[in-house]
């Protein structure tokens, strides 16, 4: 079964005119997730024919996210300033945080279970992956 994309839409990339100006596509359809570190969201998908893997949507402000359209991507898809791009993004899926057996053991220690349950998703992953 195919998963549904977060977005599948045409965007007109903009140029940030600040120091070291860069090109980005503002993605207002996806709001910033507070559970991820610094509001970053890992995604994969395509920008025109360019395949994106483990890319990041970054916080722009006003709870919005943007996708940086790097020079390498623009060259690969032969797009310049003023050209529309088709962006299709999927949220990277995280593996299950804890196996069911661990959850059952934690339920026998209510304080520990409550503490682990209250952690943001990225913290649970960090603890799970700790050696």
Secondary structure, DSSP 8 states (H G I E B T S, - for coil): -----SEEEEEE-EE--STT--EEEEEEEEE--TTSGGG-EEEEEEETTEEEEEEEEEEEETTEEEEE--HHHHHHHT--TT-EEEEEEEE-----SS-HHHHHHHHTSHHHHHHHHHS-HHHHHHHHH--
